[in-house]
Amino acid sequence: MITECQRCGTCCRKGPPALHGQDVELYVSGVLGKQDLLTLRRGEWVYDSVQDALMALPEEIVRIKAGPGGQSCHFLSAEDNACRIYEQRPLECRAMKCWDPGEFESIYQQGRIGRMDLIPPDSALGEIVADHEARCAYERIGSLAERVVQSNDAAAAAELAAIIQQDEDTRAYLRQQTEAGEDVLNFLFGRPVARTLPAFGLQAKWEEGTYRFFKVGNPRLRRLVLS
């Protein structure tokens, strides 16, 4: 019977950890940077592997991003299954014991943090992030997408296209002003809105100077593992 970590990398390949209050110091000290993180915004549809359920997030989550082309944690070294920040790993990683999941399950949804726990809300960057969240909220996106899916509502489609454009314009502005890369933007603003629409049953395509929307079968099949 296994009673200690075998360093097999299985847990790390199931998905990166979400951050909790105890992990703020990892960001402050520079162990984790903006480029290492991803924000999942309130109202996004995600797959929660612990609860084995697809759900719209009730609150936003900041987590470590996945590595290229998969769900493995960004900090997992594929060559030797080693964690590149093992001695300063986040709370969920320290609580994870595959032979005894009780500790992990007890802290999994407790004390998670959002972007404003890492970005001063009254800073210029904090204000830009808050403005983007207000203009591109998933509560509104979900409502508009439902109207487009159910009745091809032209007004809803126009507003949804405007939200996608707002999202893209904000990202372009930060990219131009700060030379921020896509990884940093995905922490500041979450994933691009257009990329997340299939979870709401739509695909957005740029045609003739505007976005057009096409229904996709089996909505919400794109899974984003939280742990």
C-alpha positions as a Markdown table, in Angstrom:
| # | Residue | x | y | z |
|---|---|---|---|---|
| 1 | Met | 0.0 | 0.0 | 0.0 |
| 2 | Ile | 1.3 | 3.4 | -1.0 |
| 3 | Thr | 1.8 | 5.8 | 1.9 |
| 4 | Glu | 4.1 | 8.4 | 0.5 |
| 5 | Cys | 4.6 | 10.3 | -2.8 |
| 6 | Gln | 6.3 | 8.2 | -5.5 |
| 7 | Arg | 7.0 | 11.2 | -7.7 |
| 8 | Cys | 5.2 | 9.6 | -10.6 |
| 9 | Gly | 3.7 | 12.9 | -11.8 |
| 10 | Thr | 0.1 | 11.5 | -12.1 |
| 11 | Cys | -1.4 | 14.2 | -9.9 |
| 12 | Cys | 0.5 | 17.0 | -11.8 |
| 13 | Arg | -0.8 | 15.6 | -15.1 |
| 14 | Lys | -4.4 | 15.8 | -14.0 |
| 15 | Gly | -4.3 | 19.6 | -14.0 |
| 16 | Pro | -2.6 | 22.5 | -12.2 |
| 17 | Pro | -3.6 | 23.7 | -8.8 |
| 18 | Ala | -5.8 | 26.7 | -7.9 |
| 19 | Leu | -4.3 | 29.2 | -5.6 |
| 20 | His | -5.4 | 29.9 | -2.0 |
| 21 | Gly | -4.7 | 32.7 | 0.5 |
| 22 | Gln | -1.6 | 30.9 | 1.8 |
| 23 | Asp | -0.2 | 31.0 | -1.8 |
| 24 | Val | -0.2 | 34.8 | -2.1 |
| 25 | Glu | 3.4 | 34.9 | -0.7 |
| 26 | Leu | 4.5 | 32.8 | -3.7 |
| 27 | Tyr | 3.4 | 35.6 | -6.0 |
| 28 | Val | 4.8 | 38.4 | -3.8 |
| 29 | Ser | 8.2 | 36.7 | -3.6 |
| 30 | Gly | 8.3 | 36.1 | -7.3 |
| 31 | Val | 8.1 | 32.3 | -7.2 |
| 32 | Leu | 4.9 | 32.7 | -9.3 |
| 33 | Gly | 4.6 | 35.5 | -11.9 |
| 34 | Lys | 1.7 | 36.7 | -14.0 |
| 35 | Gln | 3.0 | 34.6 | -16.9 |
| 36 | Asp | 2.6 | 31.4 | -14.8 |
| 37 | Leu | -1.1 | 32.0 | -13.9 |
| 38 | Leu | -4.5 | 31.7 | -15.5 |
| 39 | Thr | -7.7 | 33.3 | -14.4 |
| 40 | Leu | -11.0 | 31.4 | -14.7 |
| 41 | Arg | -13.7 | 34.0 | -14.4 |
| 42 | Arg | -17.0 | 33.9 | -12.6 |
| 43 | Gly | -19.6 | 32.3 | -14.9 |
| 44 | Glu | -17.2 | 30.4 | -17.1 |
| 45 | Trp | -18.1 | 26.8 | -17.8 |
| 46 | Val | -15.4 | 24.5 | -16.5 |
| 47 | Tyr | -14.9 | 20.8 | -15.6 |
| 48 | Asp | -14.2 | 20.2 | -12.0 |
| 49 | Ser | -12.3 | 16.9 | -11.7 |
| 50 | Val | -12.8 | 16.6 | -7.9 |
| 51 | Gln | -16.6 | 16.9 | -8.2 |
| 52 | Asp | -16.6 | 15.2 | -11.6 |
| 53 | Ala | -19.0 | 17.8 | -12.9 |
| 54 | Leu | -19.3 | 20.5 | -15.5 |
| 55 | Met | -20.3 | 23.8 | -13.9 |
| 56 | Ala | -20.4 | 27.6 | -14.2 |
| 57 | Leu | -18.0 | 28.9 | -11.7 |
| 58 | Pro | -19.7 | 30.7 | -8.8 |
| 59 | Glu | -16.5 | 32.7 | -8.1 |
| 60 | Glu | -13.4 | 33.4 | -10.1 |
| 61 | Ile | -10.3 | 31.2 | -9.6 |
| 62 | Val | -6.6 | 31.9 | -10.2 |
| 63 | Arg | -4.6 | 28.8 | -11.0 |
| 64 | Ile | -1.3 | 27.8 | -12.4 |
| 65 | Lys | -1.5 | 27.5 | -16.1 |
| 66 | Ala | -1.2 | 24.2 | -18.0 |
| 67 | Gly | 1.8 | 23.3 | -20.0 |
| 68 | Pro | 1.8 | 23.3 | -23.8 |
| 69 | Gly | -0.8 | 21.2 | -25.5 |
| 70 | Gly | -2.3 | 19.5 | -22.4 |
| 71 | Gln | -3.5 | 19.6 | -18.9 |
| 72 | Ser | -0.3 | 18.9 | -17.1 |
| 73 | Cys | 0.9 | 21.6 | -14.7 |
| 74 | His | 3.2 | 24.2 | -16.2 |
| 75 | Phe | 5.9 | 23.5 | -13.6 |
| 76 | Leu | 6.0 | 19.7 | -14.2 |
| 77 | Ser | 9.2 | 18.6 | -15.9 |
| 78 | Ala | 8.2 | 15.9 | -18.3 |
| 79 | Glu | 11.7 | 14.4 | -18.5 |
| 80 | Asp | 11.9 | 13.3 | -14.8 |
| 81 | Asn | 8.4 | 14.0 | -13.4 |
| 82 | Ala | 9.9 | 16.7 | -11.2 |
| 83 | Cys | 8.2 | 19.8 | -10.0 |
| 84 | Arg | 10.3 | 22.9 | -10.8 |
| 85 | Ile | 9.1 | 24.7 | -7.7 |
| 86 | Tyr | 8.6 | 21.7 | -5.4 |
| 87 | Glu | 10.1 | 23.3 | -2.3 |
| 88 | Gln | 7.8 | 26.3 | -2.7 |
| 89 | Arg | 4.7 | 24.5 | -4.2 |
| 90 | Pro | 1.2 | 25.8 | -3.6 |
| 91 | Leu | -1.1 | 24.6 | -0.9 |
| 92 | Glu | -3.2 | 22.2 | -3.0 |
| 93 | Cys | 0.0 | 20.5 | -4.1 |
| 94 | Arg | 1.2 | 20.1 | -0.5 |
| 95 | Ala | -2.2 | 18.7 | 0.5 |
| 96 | Met | -2.4 | 16.3 | -2.4 |
| 97 | Lys | -1.8 | 12.7 | -1.3 |
| 98 | Cys | -3.1 | 10.2 | -3.8 |
| 99 | Trp | -3.3 | 7.5 | -1.2 |
| 100 | Asp | -5.4 | 9.7 | 1.1 |
| 101 | Pro | -7.4 | 12.4 | -0.6 |
| 102 | Gly | -9.1 | 13.7 | 2.6 |
| 103 | Glu | -6.8 | 16.6 | 3.3 |
| 104 | Phe | -7.0 | 17.8 | -0.3 |
| 105 | Glu | -10.7 | 17.6 | -0.4 |
| 106 | Ser | -11.0 | 19.5 | 2.9 |
| 107 | Ile | -9.1 | 22.5 | 1.6 |
| 108 | Tyr | -10.1 | 22.3 | -2.1 |
| 109 | Gln | -12.8 | 25.0 | -2.1 |
| 110 | Gln | -11.7 | 26.9 | 1.0 |
| 111 | Gly | -9.9 | 30.3 | 0.8 |
| 112 | Arg | -9.4 | 30.4 | -3.0 |
| 113 | Ile | -8.1 | 33.7 | -4.3 |
| 114 | Gly | -8.9 | 35.9 | -7.3 |
| 115 | Arg | -7.0 | 38.5 | -9.3 |
| 116 | Met | -7.6 | 41.3 | -6.9 |
| 117 | Asp | -5.9 | 39.4 | -4.1 |
| 118 | Leu | -2.7 | 39.7 | -6.3 |
| 119 | Ile | -3.3 | 43.1 | -8.0 |
| 120 | Pro | -3.9 | 46.2 | -6.0 |
| 121 | Pro | -7.6 | 47.2 | -6.8 |
| 122 | Asp | -6.8 | 50.9 | -6.8 |
| 123 | Ser | -3.8 | 50.6 | -9.1 |
| 124 | Ala | -4.1 | 51.6 | -12.8 |
| 125 | Leu | -3.9 | 47.9 | -13.7 |
| 126 | Gly | -6.5 | 47.0 | -11.2 |
| 127 | Glu | -8.9 | 49.5 | -12.6 |
| 128 | Ile | -8.3 | 48.2 | -16.2 |
| 129 | Val | -9.0 | 44.6 | -15.0 |
| 130 | Ala | -12.2 | 45.7 | -13.1 |
| 131 | Asp | -13.4 | 47.7 | -16.1 |
| 132 | His | -12.9 | 44.7 | -18.4 |
| 133 | Glu | -14.8 | 42.4 | -15.9 |
| 134 | Ala | -17.7 | 44.8 | -15.9 |
| 135 | Arg | -17.9 | 45.1 | -19.6 |
| 136 | Cys | -17.3 | 41.5 | -20.4 |
| 137 | Ala | -19.0 | 39.7 | -17.6 |
| 138 | Tyr | -19.9 | 36.0 | -18.2 |
| 139 | Glu | -23.3 | 36.5 | -16.6 |
| 140 | Arg | -24.2 | 38.7 | -19.5 |
| 141 | Ile | -22.3 | 36.6 | -22.1 |
| 142 | Gly | -24.2 | 33.5 | -21.0 |
| 143 | Ser | -27.6 | 35.2 | -21.2 |
| 144 | Leu | -26.8 | 36.6 | -24.7 |
| 145 | Ala | -25.4 | 33.3 | -25.9 |
| 146 | Glu | -28.6 | 31.5 | -24.7 |
| 147 | Arg | -30.8 | 33.9 | -26.7 |
| 148 | Val | -28.7 | 33.4 | -29.8 |
| 149 | Val | -28.7 | 29.6 | -29.5 |
| 150 | Gln | -32.4 | 29.4 | -28.8 |
| 151 | Ser | -33.8 | 32.0 | -31.2 |
| 152 | Asn | -31.0 | 33.5 | -33.3 |
| 153 | Asp | -31.7 | 36.8 | -31.6 |
| 154 | Ala | -30.1 | 39.5 | -33.8 |
| 155 | Ala | -29.9 | 42.1 | -31.0 |
| 156 | Ala | -28.3 | 39.6 | -28.7 |
| 157 | Ala | -25.8 | 38.6 | -31.4 |
| 158 | Ala | -24.8 | 42.2 | -32.0 |
| 159 | Glu | -24.2 | 42.8 | -28.2 |
| 160 | Leu | -22.3 | 39.6 | -27.9 |
| 161 | Ala | -20.1 | 40.6 | -30.9 |
| 162 | Ala | -19.5 | 44.0 | -29.2 |
| 163 | Ile | -18.4 | 42.2 | -26.0 |
| 164 | Ile | -15.9 | 40.1 | -27.9 |
| 165 | Gln | -14.5 | 43.2 | -29.6 |
| 166 | Gln | -14.2 | 44.9 | -26.2 |
| 167 | Asp | -12.3 | 42.0 | -24.9 |
| 168 | Glu | -9.9 | 42.0 | -27.9 |
| 169 | Asp | -9.5 | 45.8 | -27.7 |
| 170 | Thr | -8.6 | 45.7 | -24.0 |
| 171 | Arg | -6.0 | 43.0 | -24.6 |
| 172 | Ala | -4.6 | 44.9 | -27.6 |
| 173 | Tyr | -4.3 | 48.0 | -25.5 |
| 174 | Leu | -2.3 | 46.3 | -22.7 |
| 175 | Arg | -0.2 | 44.5 | -25.3 |
| 176 | Gln | 0.7 | 47.8 | -26.9 |
| 177 | Gln | 1.2 | 49.7 | -23.7 |
| 178 | Thr | 3.2 | 47.1 | -21.7 |
| 179 | Glu | 4.3 | 44.5 | -24.3 |
| 180 | Ala | 2.4 | 41.9 | -22.2 |
| 181 | Gly | 2.5 | 38.4 | -23.7 |
| 182 | Glu | -0.6 | 36.2 | -24.1 |
| 183 | Asp | 0.2 | 34.3 | -20.9 |
| 184 | Val | 0.1 | 37.6 | -18.9 |
| 185 | Leu | -3.1 | 38.7 | -20.6 |
| 186 | Asn | -4.7 | 35.3 | -19.8 |
| 187 | Phe | -4.1 | 36.0 | -16.1 |
| 188 | Leu | -5.3 | 39.6 | -16.2 |
| 189 | Phe | -8.4 | 39.0 | -18.3 |
| 190 | Gly | -8.9 | 35.3 | -18.4 |
| 191 | Arg | -9.1 | 33.4 | -21.6 |
| 192 | Pro | -10.3 | 35.3 | -24.7 |
| 193 | Val | -14.0 | 35.4 | -24.7 |
| 194 | Ala | -14.3 | 34.1 | -28.3 |
| 195 | Arg | -12.4 | 30.9 | -27.2 |
| 196 | Thr | -14.8 | 30.2 | -24.4 |
| 197 | Leu | -18.0 | 30.4 | -26.4 |
| 198 | Pro | -18.2 | 26.8 | -27.5 |
| 199 | Ala | -19.0 | 26.0 | -23.8 |
| 200 | Phe | -22.1 | 28.1 | -24.3 |
| 201 | Gly | -23.0 | 26.4 | -27.5 |
| 202 | Leu | -21.6 | 28.9 | -30.0 |
| 203 | Gln | -18.6 | 29.4 | -32.2 |
| 204 | Ala | -17.6 | 33.0 | -33.3 |
| 205 | Lys | -16.2 | 33.7 | -36.7 |
| 206 | Trp | -15.0 | 37.0 | -38.1 |
| 207 | Glu | -16.8 | 37.5 | -41.5 |
| 208 | Glu | -17.2 | 40.7 | -43.5 |
| 209 | Gly | -16.3 | 43.1 | -40.7 |
| 210 | Thr | -18.3 | 41.6 | -37.9 |
| 211 | Tyr | -18.6 | 38.4 | -35.8 |
| 212 | Arg | -21.1 | 35.8 | -36.9 |
| 213 | Phe | -22.2 | 33.0 | -34.6 |
| 214 | Phe | -22.7 | 29.3 | -35.4 |
| 215 | Lys | -24.2 | 26.8 | -33.1 |
| 216 | Val | -22.0 | 23.9 | -32.0 |
| 217 | Gly | -23.3 | 20.5 | -30.9 |
| 218 | Asn | -22.8 | 19.1 | -27.4 |
| 219 | Pro | -22.0 | 22.5 | -25.8 |
| 220 | Arg | -19.7 | 22.5 | -22.7 |
| 221 | Leu | -17.7 | 19.5 | -23.9 |
| 222 | Arg | -14.4 | 21.5 | -23.7 |
| 223 | Arg | -13.2 | 20.6 | -20.3 |
| 224 | Leu | -10.8 | 22.7 | -18.2 |
| 225 | Val | -9.6 | 20.7 | -15.2 |
| 226 | Leu | -9.3 | 22.8 | -12.0 |
| 227 | Ser | -7.1 | 20.5 | -10.0 |
